[in-house]
């Protein structure tokens, strides 16, 4: 392989590894979720049971 091919290959592999590392860092360092935001309302009125006749 000539030097231009090596350059392109090193740049492409380096950019992919950099992007993967950045994304993994961002995902693994997320702040903890607050418990109160994970709960849904106890009763959800959908309206499909009104006048079910």
mmCIF entry with sequence, helices, sheets and N, C-alpha, C, O atoms, coordinates in Angstrom:
data_MODEL
# 
_entry.id   MODEL 
# 
_entity.id                         1 
_entity.type                       polymer 
_entity.pdbx_number_of_molecules   1 
# 
_entity_poly.entity_id                      1 
_entity_poly.type                           'polypeptide(L)' 
_entity_poly.nstd_linkage                   no 
_entity_poly.nstd_monomer                   no 
_entity_poly.pdbx_seq_one_letter_code       
;(UNK)(UNK)(UNK)(UNK)(UNK)(UNK)(UNK)(UNK)(UNK)(UNK)(UNK)(UNK)(UNK)(UNK)(UNK)(UNK)
(UNK)(UNK)(UNK)(UNK)(UNK)(UNK)(UNK)(UNK)(UNK)(UNK)(UNK)(UNK)(UNK)(UNK)(UNK)(UNK)
(UNK)(UNK)(UNK)(UNK)(UNK)(UNK)(UNK)(UNK)(UNK)(UNK)(UNK)(UNK)(UNK)(UNK)(UNK)(UNK)
(UNK)(UNK)(UNK)(UNK)(UNK)
;
_entity_poly.pdbx_seq_one_letter_code_can   XXXXXXXXXXXXXXXXXXXXXXXXXXXXXXXXXXXXXXXXXXXXXXXXXXXXX 
_entity_poly.pdbx_strand_id                 A 
# 
loop_
_entity_poly_seq.entity_id 
_entity_poly_seq.num 
_entity_poly_seq.mon_id 
_entity_poly_seq.hetero 
1 1  UNK n 
1 2  UNK n 
1 3  UNK n 
1 4  UNK n 
1 5  UNK n 
1 6  UNK n 
1 7  UNK n 
1 8  UNK n 
1 9  UNK n 
1 10 UNK n 
1 11 UNK n 
1 12 UNK n 
1 13 UNK n 
1 14 UNK n 
1 15 UNK n 
1 16 UNK n 
1 17 UNK n 
1 18 UNK n 
1 19 UNK n 
1 20 UNK n 
1 21 UNK n 
1 22 UNK n 
1 23 UNK n 
1 24 UNK n 
1 25 UNK n 
1 26 UNK n 
1 27 UNK n 
1 28 UNK n 
1 29 UNK n 
1 30 UNK n 
1 31 UNK n 
1 32 UNK n 
1 33 UNK n 
1 34 UNK n 
1 35 UNK n 
1 36 UNK n 
1 37 UNK n 
1 38 UNK n 
1 39 UNK n 
1 40 UNK n 
1 41 UNK n 
1 42 UNK n 
1 43 UNK n 
1 44 UNK n 
1 45 UNK n 
1 46 UNK n 
1 47 UNK n 
1 48 UNK n 
1 49 UNK n 
1 50 UNK n 
1 51 UNK n 
1 52 UNK n 
1 53 UNK n 
# 
_struct_asym.id          A 
_struct_asym.entity_id   1 
# 
loop_
_struct_conf.conf_type_id 
_struct_conf.id 
_struct_conf.pdbx_PDB_helix_id 
_struct_conf.beg_label_comp_id 
_struct_conf.beg_label_asym_id 
_struct_conf.beg_label_seq_id 
_struct_conf.pdbx_beg_PDB_ins_code 
_struct_conf.end_label_comp_id 
_struct_conf.end_label_asym_id 
_struct_conf.end_label_seq_id 
_struct_conf.pdbx_end_PDB_ins_code 
_struct_conf.beg_auth_comp_id 
_struct_conf.beg_auth_asym_id 
_struct_conf.beg_auth_seq_id 
_struct_conf.end_auth_comp_id 
_struct_conf.end_auth_asym_id 
_struct_conf.end_auth_seq_id 
_struct_conf.pdbx_PDB_helix_class 
_struct_conf.details 
_struct_conf.pdbx_PDB_helix_length 
HELX_P HELX_P1 AA1 UNK A 3  ? UNK A 28 ? UNK A 3  UNK A 28 1 ? 26 
HELX_P HELX_P2 AA2 UNK A 35 ? UNK A 38 ? UNK A 35 UNK A 38 5 ? 4  
# 
_struct_conf_type.id          HELX_P 
_struct_conf_type.criteria    ? 
_struct_conf_type.reference   ? 
# 
loop_
_atom_site.group_PDB 
_atom_site.id 
_atom_site.type_symbol 
_atom_site.label_atom_id 
_atom_site.label_alt_id 
_atom_site.label_comp_id 
_atom_site.label_asym_id 
_atom_site.label_entity_id 
_atom_site.label_seq_id 
_atom_site.pdbx_PDB_ins_code 
_atom_site.Cartn_x 
_atom_site.Cartn_y 
_atom_site.Cartn_z 
_atom_site.occupancy 
_atom_site.B_iso_or_equiv 
_atom_site.pdbx_formal_charge 
_atom_site.auth_seq_id 
_atom_site.auth_comp_id 
_atom_site.auth_asym_id 
_atom_site.auth_atom_id 
_atom_site.pdbx_PDB_model_num 
ATOM 1   N N  . UNK A 1 1  ? 0.857   -1.180 0.000  1.00 0.00 ? 1  UNK A N  1 
ATOM 2   C CA . UNK A 1 1  ? 0.000   0.000  0.000  1.00 0.00 ? 1  UNK A CA 1 
ATOM 3   C C  . UNK A 1 1  ? 0.900   1.239  0.000  1.00 0.00 ? 1  UNK A C  1 
ATOM 4   O O  . UNK A 1 1  ? 1.936   1.266  0.665  1.00 0.00 ? 1  UNK A O  1 
ATOM 5   N N  . UNK A 1 2  ? 0.496   2.243  -0.741 1.00 0.00 ? 2  UNK A N  1 
ATOM 6   C CA . UNK A 1 2  ? 1.313   3.457  -0.813 1.00 0.00 ? 2  UNK A CA 1 
ATOM 7   C C  . UNK A 1 2  ? 1.014   4.374  0.381  1.00 0.00 ? 2  UNK A C  1 
ATOM 8   O O  . UNK A 1 2  ? 0.052   4.128  1.109  1.00 0.00 ? 2  UNK A O  1 
ATOM 9   N N  . UNK A 1 3  ? 1.805   5.412  0.595  1.00 0.00 ? 3  UNK A N  1 
ATOM 10  C CA . UNK A 1 3  ? 1.615   6.295  1.761  1.00 0.00 ? 3  UNK A CA 1 
ATOM 11  C C  . UNK A 1 3  ? 0.254   6.989  1.804  1.00 0.00 ? 3  UNK A C  1 
ATOM 12  O O  . UNK A 1 3  ? -0.265  7.248  2.890  1.00 0.00 ? 3  UNK A O  1 
ATOM 13  N N  . UNK A 1 4  ? -0.326  7.291  0.660  1.00 0.00 ? 4  UNK A N  1 
ATOM 14  C CA . UNK A 1 4  ? -1.646  7.923  0.647  1.00 0.00 ? 4  UNK A CA 1 
ATOM 15  C C  . UNK A 1 4  ? -2.709  6.959  1.185  1.00 0.00 ? 4  UNK A C  1 
ATOM 16  O O  . UNK A 1 4  ? -3.619  7.378  1.901  1.00 0.00 ? 4  UNK A O  1 
ATOM 17  N N  . UNK A 1 5  ? -2.600  5.702  0.852  1.00 0.00 ? 5  UNK A N  1 
ATOM 18  C CA . UNK A 1 5  ? -3.537  4.701  1.359  1.00 0.00 ? 5  UNK A CA 1 
ATOM 19  C C  . UNK A 1 5  ? -3.419  4.531  2.858  1.00 0.00 ? 5  UNK A C  1 
ATOM 20  O O  . UNK A 1 5  ? -4.429  4.434  3.556  1.00 0.00 ? 5  UNK A O  1 
ATOM 21  N N  . UNK A 1 6  ? -2.183  4.494  3.364  1.00 0.00 ? 6  UNK A N  1 
ATOM 22  C CA . UNK A 1 6  ? -1.966  4.411  4.803  1.00 0.00 ? 6  UNK A CA 1 
ATOM 23  C C  . UNK A 1 6  ? -2.544  5.629  5.515  1.00 0.00 ? 6  UNK A C  1 
ATOM 24  O O  . UNK A 1 6  ? -3.143  5.502  6.583  1.00 0.00 ? 6  UNK A O  1 
ATOM 25  N N  . UNK A 1 7  ? -2.367  6.788  4.935  1.00 0.00 ? 7  UNK A N  1 
ATOM 26  C CA . UNK A 1 7  ? -2.875  8.026  5.544  1.00 0.00 ? 7  UNK A CA 1 
ATOM 27  C C  . UNK A 1 7  ? -4.394  7.997  5.635  1.00 0.00 ? 7  UNK A C  1 
ATOM 28  O O  . UNK A 1 7  ? -4.957  8.323  6.680  1.00 0.00 ? 7  UNK A O  1 
ATOM 29  N N  . UNK A 1 8  ? -5.054  7.616  4.568  1.00 0.00 ? 8  UNK A N  1 
ATOM 30  C CA . UNK A 1 8  ? -6.516  7.554  4.557  1.00 0.00 ? 8  UNK A CA 1 
ATOM 31  C C  . UNK A 1 8  ? -7.015  6.519  5.550  1.00 0.00 ? 8  UNK A C  1 
ATOM 32  O O  . UNK A 1 8  ? -7.983  6.760  6.272  1.00 0.00 ? 8  UNK A O  1 
ATOM 33  N N  . UNK A 1 9  ? -6.354  5.362  5.588  1.00 0.00 ? 9  UNK A N  1 
ATOM 34  C CA . UNK A 1 9  ? -6.774  4.303  6.497  1.00 0.00 ? 9  UNK A CA 1 
ATOM 35  C C  . UNK A 1 9  ? -6.586  4.737  7.953  1.00 0.00 ? 9  UNK A C  1 
ATOM 36  O O  . UNK A 1 9  ? -7.475  4.513  8.775  1.00 0.00 ? 9  UNK A O  1 
ATOM 37  N N  . UNK A 1 10 ? -5.465  5.345  8.285  1.00 0.00 ? 10 UNK A N  1 
ATOM 38  C CA . UNK A 1 10 ? -5.215  5.779  9.659  1.00 0.00 ? 10 UNK A CA 1 
ATOM 39  C C  . UNK A 1 10 ? -6.184  6.881  10.060 1.00 0.00 ? 10 UNK A C  1 
ATOM 40  O O  . UNK A 1 10 ? -6.683  6.880  11.185 1.00 0.00 ? 10 UNK A O  1 
ATOM 41  N N  . UNK A 1 11 ? -6.460  7.820  9.164  1.00 0.00 ? 11 UNK A N  1 
ATOM 42  C CA . UNK A 1 11 ? -7.417  8.893  9.474  1.00 0.00 ? 11 UNK A CA 1 
ATOM 43  C C  . UNK A 1 11 ? -8.833  8.356  9.657  1.00 0.00 ? 11 UNK A C  1 
ATOM 44  O O  . UNK A 1 11 ? -9.548  8.794  10.558 1.00 0.00 ? 11 UNK A O  1 
ATOM 45  N N  . UNK A 1 12 ? -9.241  7.420  8.819  1.00 0.00 ? 12 UNK A N  1 
ATOM 46  C CA . UNK A 1 12 ? -10.610 6.904  8.933  1.00 0.00 ? 12 UNK A CA 1 
ATOM 47  C C  . UNK A 1 12 ? -10.774 6.055  10.197 1.00 0.00 ? 12 UNK A C  1 
ATOM 48  O O  . UNK A 1 12 ? -11.763 6.199  10.915 1.00 0.00 ? 12 UNK A O  1 
ATOM 49  N N  . UNK A 1 13 ? -9.819  5.180  10.468 1.00 0.00 ? 13 UNK A N  1 
ATOM 50  C CA . UNK A 1 13 ? -9.923  4.362  11.678 1.00 0.00 ? 13 UNK A CA 1 
ATOM 51  C C  . UNK A 1 13 ? -9.814  5.239  12.919 1.00 0.00 ? 13 UNK A C  1 
ATOM 52  O O  . UNK A 1 13 ? -10.526 5.015  13.898 1.00 0.00 ? 13 UNK A O  1 
ATOM 53  N N  . UNK A 1 14 ? -8.941  6.225  12.892 1.00 0.00 ? 14 UNK A N  1 
ATOM 54  C CA . UNK A 1 14 ? -8.797  7.135  14.023 1.00 0.00 ? 14 UNK A CA 1 
ATOM 55  C C  . UNK A 1 14 ? -10.051 7.942  14.290 1.00 0.00 ? 14 UNK A C  1 
ATOM 56  O O  . UNK A 1 14 ? -10.422 8.149  15.445 1.00 0.00 ? 14 UNK A O  1 
ATOM 57  N N  . UNK A 1 15 ? -10.714 8.406  13.224 1.00 0.00 ? 15 UNK A N  1 
ATOM 58  C CA . UNK A 1 15 ? -11.936 9.194  13.415 1.00 0.00 ? 15 UNK A CA 1 
ATOM 59  C C  . UNK A 1 15 ? -13.067 8.324  13.959 1.00 0.00 ? 15 UNK A C  1 
ATOM 60  O O  . UNK A 1 15 ? -13.842 8.778  14.801 1.00 0.00 ? 15 UNK A O  1 
ATOM 61  N N  . UNK A 1 16 ? -13.172 7.083  13.491 1.00 0.00 ? 16 UNK A N  1 
ATOM 62  C CA . UNK A 1 16 ? -14.217 6.186  14.002 1.00 0.00 ? 16 UNK A CA 1 
ATOM 63  C C  . UNK A 1 16 ? -13.955 5.855  15.476 1.00 0.00 ? 16 UNK A C  1 
ATOM 64  O O  . UNK A 1 16 ? -14.885 5.877  16.282 1.00 0.00 ? 16 UNK A O  1 
ATOM 65  N N  . UNK A 1 17 ? -12.721 5.555  15.834 1.00 0.00 ? 17 UNK A N  1 
ATOM 66  C CA . UNK A 1 17 ? -12.399 5.254  17.233 1.00 0.00 ? 17 UNK A CA 1 
ATOM 67  C C  . UNK A 1 17 ? -12.619 6.469  18.128 1.00 0.00 ? 17 UNK A C  1 
ATOM 68  O O  . UNK A 1 17 ? -13.062 6.323  19.268 1.00 0.00 ? 17 UNK A O  1 
ATOM 69  N N  . UNK A 1 18 ? -12.318 7.659  17.630 1.00 0.00 ? 18 UNK A N  1 
ATOM 70  C CA . UNK A 1 18 ? -12.549 8.876  18.402 1.00 0.00 ? 18 UNK A CA 1 
ATOM 71  C C  . UNK A 1 18 ? -14.043 9.090  18.635 1.00 0.00 ? 18 UNK A C  1 
ATOM 72  O O  . UNK A 1 18 ? -14.451 9.416  19.749 1.00 0.00 ? 18 UNK A O  1 
ATOM 73  N N  . UNK A 1 19 ? -14.855 8.912  17.609 1.00 0.00 ? 19 UNK A N  1 
ATOM 74  C CA . UNK A 1 19 ? -16.297 9.085  17.742 1.00 0.00 ? 19 UNK A CA 1 
ATOM 75  C C  . UNK A 1 19 ? -16.892 8.058  18.694 1.00 0.00 ? 19 UNK A C  1 
ATOM 76  O O  . UNK A 1 19 ? -17.729 8.407  19.526 1.00 0.00 ? 19 UNK A O  1 
ATOM 77  N N  . UNK A 1 20 ? -16.480 6.803  18.590 1.00 0.00 ? 20 UNK A N  1 
ATOM 78  C CA . UNK A 1 20 ? -16.987 5.758  19.481 1.00 0.00 ? 20 UNK A CA 1 
ATOM 79  C C  . UNK A 1 20 ? -16.582 6.054  20.923 1.00 0.00 ? 20 UNK A C  1 
ATOM 80  O O  . UNK A 1 20 ? -17.391 5.901  21.838 1.00 0.00 ? 20 UNK A O  1 
ATOM 81  N N  . UNK A 1 21 ? -15.342 6.474  21.131 1.00 0.00 ? 21 UNK A N  1 
ATOM 82  C CA . UNK A 1 21 ? -14.876 6.796  22.481 1.00 0.00 ? 21 UNK A CA 1 
ATOM 83  C C  . UNK A 1 21 ? -15.654 7.959  23.065 1.00 0.00 ? 21 UNK A C  1 
ATOM 84  O O  . UNK A 1 21 ? -16.028 7.919  24.237 1.00 0.00 ? 21 UNK A O  1 
ATOM 85  N N  . UNK A 1 22 ? -15.905 8.991  22.278 1.00 0.00 ? 22 UNK A N  1 
ATOM 86  C CA . UNK A 1 22 ? -16.661 10.148 22.749 1.00 0.00 ? 22 UNK A CA 1 
ATOM 87  C C  . UNK A 1 22 ? -18.089 9.745  23.123 1.00 0.00 ? 22 UNK A C  1 
ATOM 88  O O  . UNK A 1 22 ? -18.593 10.156 24.169 1.00 0.00 ? 22 UNK A O  1 
ATOM 89  N N  . UNK A 1 23 ? -18.740 8.952  22.285 1.00 0.00 ? 23 UNK A N  1 
ATOM 90  C CA . UNK A 1 23 ? -20.118 8.524  22.562 1.00 0.00 ? 23 UNK A CA 1 
ATOM 91  C C  . UNK A 1 23 ? -20.178 7.646  23.808 1.00 0.00 ? 23 UNK A C  1 
ATOM 92  O O  . UNK A 1 23 ? -21.081 7.807  24.630 1.00 0.00 ? 23 UNK A O  1 
ATOM 93  N N  . UNK A 1 24 ? -19.238 6.727  23.960 1.00 0.00 ? 24 UNK A N  1 
ATOM 94  C CA . UNK A 1 24 ? -19.221 5.875  25.149 1.00 0.00 ? 24 UNK A CA 1 
ATOM 95  C C  . UNK A 1 24 ? -18.981 6.708  26.404 1.00 0.00 ? 24 UNK A C  1 
ATOM 96  O O  . UNK A 1 24 ? -19.601 6.455  27.437 1.00 0.00 ? 24 UNK A O  1 
ATOM 97  N N  . UNK A 1 25 ? -18.100 7.687  26.332 1.00 0.00 ? 25 UNK A N  1 
ATOM 98  C CA . UNK A 1 25 ? -17.843 8.571  27.469 1.00 0.00 ? 25 UNK A CA 1 
ATOM 99  C C  . UNK A 1 25 ? -19.102 9.331  27.857 1.00 0.00 ? 25 UNK A C  1 
ATOM 100 O O  . UNK A 1 25 ? -19.427 9.443  29.039 1.00 0.00 ? 25 UNK A O  1 
ATOM 101 N N  . UNK A 1 26 ? -19.813 9.855  26.854 1.00 0.00 ? 26 UNK A N  1 
ATOM 102 C CA . UNK A 1 26 ? -21.032 10.620 27.134 1.00 0.00 ? 26 UNK A CA 1 
ATOM 103 C C  . UNK A 1 26 ? -22.117 9.739  27.749 1.00 0.00 ? 26 UNK A C  1 
ATOM 104 O O  . UNK A 1 26 ? -22.824 10.179 28.656 1.00 0.00 ? 26 UNK A O  1 
ATOM 105 N N  . UNK A 1 27 ? -22.259 8.521  27.279 1.00 0.00 ? 27 UNK A N  1 
ATOM 106 C CA . UNK A 1 27 ? -23.295 7.629  27.792 1.00 0.00 ? 27 UNK A CA 1 
ATOM 107 C C  . UNK A 1 27 ? -22.948 7.153  29.201 1.00 0.00 ? 27 UNK A C  1 
ATOM 108 O O  . UNK A 1 27 ? -23.824 7.097  30.064 1.00 0.00 ? 27 UNK A O  1 
ATOM 109 N N  . UNK A 1 28 ? -21.708 6.814  29.439 1.00 0.00 ? 28 UNK A N  1 
ATOM 110 C CA . UNK A 1 28 ? -21.318 6.252  30.727 1.00 0.00 ? 28 UNK A CA 1 
ATOM 111 C C  . UNK A 1 28 ? -21.191 7.294  31.828 1.00 0.00 ? 28 UNK A C  1 
ATOM 112 O O  . UNK A 1 28 ? -21.136 6.934  33.004 1.00 0.00 ? 28 UNK A O  1 
ATOM 113 N N  . UNK A 1 29 ? -21.144 8.576  31.481 1.00 0.00 ? 29 UNK A N  1 
ATOM 114 C CA . UNK A 1 29 ? -21.030 9.618  32.509 1.00 0.00 ? 29 UNK A CA 1 
ATOM 115 C C  . UNK A 1 29 ? -22.308 10.437 32.633 1.00 0.00 ? 29 UNK A C  1 
ATOM 116 O O  . UNK A 1 29 ? -22.258 11.590 33.061 1.00 0.00 ? 29 UNK A O  1 
ATOM 117 N N  . UNK A 1 30 ? -23.454 9.861  32.266 1.00 0.00 ? 30 UNK A N  1 
ATOM 118 C CA . UNK A 1 30 ? -24.724 10.558 32.421 1.00 0.00 ? 30 UNK A CA 1 
ATOM 119 C C  . UNK A 1 30 ? -25.037 10.738 33.905 1.00 0.00 ? 30 UNK A C  1 
ATOM 120 O O  . UNK A 1 30 ? -24.673 9.886  34.715 1.00 0.00 ? 30 UNK A O  1 
ATOM 121 N N  . UNK A 1 31 ? -25.698 11.822 34.270 1.00 0.00 ? 31 UNK A N  1 
ATOM 122 C CA . UNK A 1 31 ? -26.081 11.979 35.672 1.00 0.00 ? 31 UNK A CA 1 
ATOM 123 C C  . UNK A 1 31 ? -27.145 10.947 36.046 1.00 0.00 ? 31 UNK A C  1 
ATOM 124 O O  . UNK A 1 31 ? -27.881 10.481 35.176 1.00 0.00 ? 31 UNK A O  1 
ATOM 125 N N  . UNK A 1 32 ? -27.236 10.586 37.320 1.00 0.00 ? 32 UNK A N  1 
ATOM 126 C CA . UNK A 1 32 ? -28.236 9.593  37.724 1.00 0.00 ? 32 UNK A CA 1 
ATOM 127 C C  . UNK A 1 32 ? -29.653 10.134 37.537 1.00 0.00 ? 32 UNK A C  1 
ATOM 128 O O  . UNK A 1 32 ? -29.905 11.327 37.707 1.00 0.00 ? 32 UNK A O  1 
ATOM 129 N N  . UNK A 1 33 ? -30.561 9.240  37.187 1.00 0.00 ? 33 UNK A N  1 
ATOM 130 C CA . UNK A 1 33 ? -31.951 9.622  36.991 1.00 0.00 ? 33 UNK A CA 1 
ATOM 131 C C  . UNK A 1 33 ? -32.630 9.812  38.338 1.00 0.00 ? 33 UNK A C  1 
ATOM 132 O O  . UNK A 1 33 ? -32.364 9.083  39.293 1.00 0.00 ? 33 UNK A O  1 
ATOM 133 N N  . UNK A 1 34 ? -33.503 10.794 38.397 1.00 0.00 ? 34 UNK A N  1 
ATOM 134 C CA . UNK A 1 34 ? -34.264 11.011 39.613 1.00 0.00 ? 34 UNK A CA 1 
ATOM 135 C C  . UNK A 1 34 ? -35.479 10.089 39.603 1.00 0.00 ? 34 UNK A C  1 
ATOM 136 O O  . UNK A 1 34 ? -36.145 9.943  38.578 1.00 0.00 ? 34 UNK A O  1 
ATOM 137 N N  . UNK A 1 35 ? -35.758 9.484  40.718 1.00 0.00 ? 35 UNK A N  1 
ATOM 138 C CA . UNK A 1 35 ? -36.816 8.479  40.811 1.00 0.00 ? 35 UNK A CA 1 
ATOM 139 C C  . UNK A 1 35 ? -38.193 9.060  40.533 1.00 0.00 ? 35 UNK A C  1 
ATOM 140 O O  . UNK A 1 35 ? -39.040 8.371  39.964 1.00 0.00 ? 35 UNK A O  1 
ATOM 141 N N  . UNK A 1 36 ? -38.442 10.301 40.913 1.00 0.00 ? 36 UNK A N  1 
ATOM 142 C CA . UNK A 1 36 ? -39.778 10.883 40.760 1.00 0.00 ? 36 UNK A CA 1 
ATOM 143 C C  . UNK A 1 36 ? -40.172 11.065 39.300 1.00 0.00 ? 36 UNK A C  1 
ATOM 144 O O  . UNK A 1 36 ? -41.364 11.119 38.999 1.00 0.00 ? 36 UNK A O  1 
ATOM 145 N N  . UNK A 1 37 ? -39.216 11.160 38.388 1.00 0.00 ? 37 UNK A N  1 
ATOM 146 C CA . UNK A 1 37 ? -39.541 11.348 36.978 1.00 0.00 ? 37 UNK A CA 1 
ATOM 147 C C  . UNK A 1 37 ? -39.843 10.028 36.264 1.00 0.00 ? 37 UNK A C  1 
ATOM 148 O O  . UNK A 1 37 ? -40.327 10.034 35.133 1.00 0.00 ? 37 UNK A O  1 
ATOM 149 N N  . UNK A 1 38 ? -39.562 8.907  36.911 1.00 0.00 ? 38 UNK A N  1 
ATOM 150 C CA . UNK A 1 38 ? -39.791 7.622  36.276 1.00 0.00 ? 38 UNK A CA 1 
ATOM 151 C C  . UNK A 1 38 ? -41.203 7.091  36.500 1.00 0.00 ? 38 UNK A C  1 
ATOM 152 O O  . UNK A 1 38 ? -41.600 6.109  35.872 1.00 0.00 ? 38 UNK A O  1 
ATOM 153 N N  . UNK A 1 39 ? -41.956 7.721  37.377 1.00 0.00 ? 39 UNK A N  1 
ATOM 154 C CA . UNK A 1 39 ? -43.295 7.235  37.713 1.00 0.00 ? 39 UNK A CA 1 
ATOM 155 C C  . UNK A 1 39 ? -44.338 7.915  36.836 1.00 0.00 ? 39 UNK A C  1 
ATOM 156 O O  . UNK A 1 39 ? -44.288 9.124  36.611 1.00 0.00 ? 39 UNK A O  1 
ATOM 157 N N  . UNK A 1 40 ? -45.265 7.133  36.354 1.00 0.00 ? 40 UNK A N  1 
ATOM 158 C CA . UNK A 1 40 ? -46.358 7.676  35.581 1.00 0.00 ? 40 UNK A CA 1 
ATOM 159 C C  . UNK A 1 40 ? -47.531 8.020  36.480 1.00 0.00 ? 40 UNK A C  1 
ATOM 160 O O  . UNK A 1 40 ? -47.525 7.674  37.661 1.00 0.00 ? 40 UNK A O  1 
ATOM 161 N N  . UNK A 1 41 ? -48.528 8.691  35.945 1.00 0.00 ? 41 UNK A N  1 
ATOM 162 C CA . UNK A 1 41 ? -49.713 8.987  36.754 1.00 0.00 ? 41 UNK A CA 1 
ATOM 163 C C  . UNK A 1 41 ? -50.437 7.695  37.126 1.00 0.00 ? 41 UNK A C  1 
ATOM 164 O O  . UNK A 1 41 ? -50.414 6.720  36.374 1.00 0.00 ? 41 UNK A O  1 
ATOM 165 N N  . UNK A 1 42 ? -51.082 7.698  38.300 1.00 0.00 ? 42 UNK A N  1 
ATOM 166 C CA . UNK A 1 42 ? -51.749 6.486  38.759 1.00 0.00 ? 42 UNK A CA 1 
ATOM 167 C C  . UNK A 1 42 ? -52.976 6.166  37.926 1.00 0.00 ? 42 UNK A C  1 
ATOM 168 O O  . UNK A 1 42 ? -53.250 4.998  37.651 1.00 0.00 ? 42 UNK A O  1 
ATOM 169 N N  . UNK A 1 43 ? -53.711 7.178  37.526 1.00 0.00 ? 43 UNK A N  1 
ATOM 170 C CA . UNK A 1 43 ? -54.897 6.938  36.709 1.00 0.00 ? 43 UNK A CA 1 
ATOM 171 C C  . UNK A 1 43 ? -54.810 7.788  35.450 1.00 0.00 ? 43 UNK A C  1 
ATOM 172 O O  . UNK A 1 43 ? -54.618 9.002  35.520 1.00 0.00 ? 43 UNK A O  1 
ATOM 173 N N  . UNK A 1 44 ? -54.950 7.151  34.322 1.00 0.00 ? 44 UNK A N  1 
ATOM 174 C CA . UNK A 1 44 ? -54.934 7.854  33.047 1.00 0.00 ? 44 UNK A CA 1 
ATOM 175 C C  . UNK A 1 44 ? -56.317 7.717  32.438 1.00 0.00 ? 44 UNK A C  1 
ATOM 176 O O  . UNK A 1 44 ? -56.776 6.602  32.190 1.00 0.00 ? 44 UNK A O  1 
ATOM 177 N N  . UNK A 1 45 ? -56.978 8.820  32.197 1.00 0.00 ? 45 UNK A N  1 
ATOM 178 C CA . UNK A 1 45 ? -58.318 8.813  31.625 1.00 0.00 ? 45 UNK A CA 1 
ATOM 179 C C  . UNK A 1 45 ? -58.178 8.837  30.102 1.00 0.00 ? 45 UNK A C  1 
ATOM 180 O O  . UNK A 1 45 ? -57.789 9.852  29.523 1.00 0.00 ? 45 UNK A O  1 
ATOM 181 N N  . UNK A 1 46 ? -58.498 7.719  29.464 1.00 0.00 ? 46 UNK A N  1 
ATOM 182 C CA . UNK A 1 46 ? -58.374 7.629  28.013 1.00 0.00 ? 46 UNK A CA 1 
ATOM 183 C C  . UNK A 1 46 ? -59.662 7.994  27.277 1.00 0.00 ? 46 UNK A C  1 
ATOM 184 O O  . UNK A 1 46 ? -59.630 8.327  26.092 1.00 0.00 ? 46 UNK A O  1 
ATOM 185 N N  . UNK A 1 47 ? -60.787 7.930  27.976 1.00 0.00 ? 47 UNK A N  1 
ATOM 186 C CA . UNK A 1 47 ? -62.042 8.302  27.348 1.00 0.00 ? 47 UNK A CA 1 
ATOM 187 C C  . UNK A 1 47 ? -62.703 7.194  26.568 1.00 0.00 ? 47 UNK A C  1 
ATOM 188 O O  . UNK A 1 47 ? -63.812 7.390  26.071 1.00 0.00 ? 47 UNK A O  1 
ATOM 189 N N  . UNK A 1 48 ? -62.084 6.046  26.434 1.00 0.00 ? 48 UNK A N  1 
ATOM 190 C CA . UNK A 1 48 ? -62.694 4.977  25.641 1.00 0.00 ? 48 UNK A CA 1 
ATOM 191 C C  . UNK A 1 48 ? -63.695 4.141  26.443 1.00 0.00 ? 48 UNK A C  1 
ATOM 192 O O  . UNK A 1 48 ? -64.386 3.300  25.869 1.00 0.00 ? 48 UNK A O  1 
ATOM 193 N N  . UNK A 1 49 ? -63.784 4.353  27.747 1.00 0.00 ? 49 UNK A N  1 
ATOM 194 C CA . UNK A 1 49 ? -64.733 3.585  28.557 1.00 0.00 ? 49 UNK A CA 1 
ATOM 195 C C  . UNK A 1 49 ? -66.018 4.385  28.828 1.00 0.00 ? 49 UNK A C  1 
ATOM 196 O O  . UNK A 1 49 ? -66.947 3.855  29.437 1.00 0.00 ? 49 UNK A O  1 
ATOM 197 N N  . UNK A 1 50 ? -66.086 5.622  28.399 1.00 0.00 ? 50 UNK A N  1 
ATOM 198 C CA . UNK A 1 50 ? -67.305 6.415  28.564 1.00 0.00 ? 50 UNK A CA 1 
ATOM 199 C C  . UNK A 1 50 ? -68.346 5.927  27.545 1.00 0.00 ? 50 UNK A C  1 
ATOM 200 O O  . UNK A 1 50 ? -68.068 5.812  26.352 1.00 0.00 ? 50 UNK A O  1 
ATOM 201 N N  . UNK A 1 51 ? -69.544 5.648  28.053 1.00 0.00 ? 51 UNK A N  1 
ATOM 202 C CA . UNK A 1 51 ? -70.648 5.167  27.214 1.00 0.00 ? 51 UNK A CA 1 
ATOM 203 C C  . UNK A 1 51 ? -70.217 3.956  26.369 1.00 0.00 ? 51 UNK A C  1 
ATOM 204 O O  . UNK A 1 51 ? -70.229 4.004  25.139 1.00 0.00 ? 51 UNK A O  1 
ATOM 205 N N  . UNK A 1 52 ? -69.850 2.909  27.038 1.00 0.00 ? 52 UNK A N  1 
ATOM 206 C CA . UNK A 1 52 ? -69.394 1.715  26.333 1.00 0.00 ? 52 UNK A CA 1 
ATOM 207 C C  . UNK A 1 52 ? -70.539 0.898  25.747 1.00 0.00 ? 52 UNK A C  1 
ATOM 208 O O  . UNK A 1 52 ? -70.309 -0.176 25.192 1.00 0.00 ? 52 UNK A O  1 
ATOM 209 N N  . UNK A 1 53 ? -71.767 1.393  25.862 1.00 0.00 ? 53 UNK A N  1 
ATOM 210 C CA . UNK A 1 53 ? -72.916 0.662  25.338 1.00 0.00 ? 53 UNK A CA 1 
ATOM 211 C C  . UNK A 1 53 ? -72.880 0.508  23.866 1.00 0.00 ? 53 UNK A C  1 
ATOM 212 O O  . UNK A 1 53 ? -73.787 -0.089 23.285 1.00 0.00 ? 53 UNK A O  1 
# 
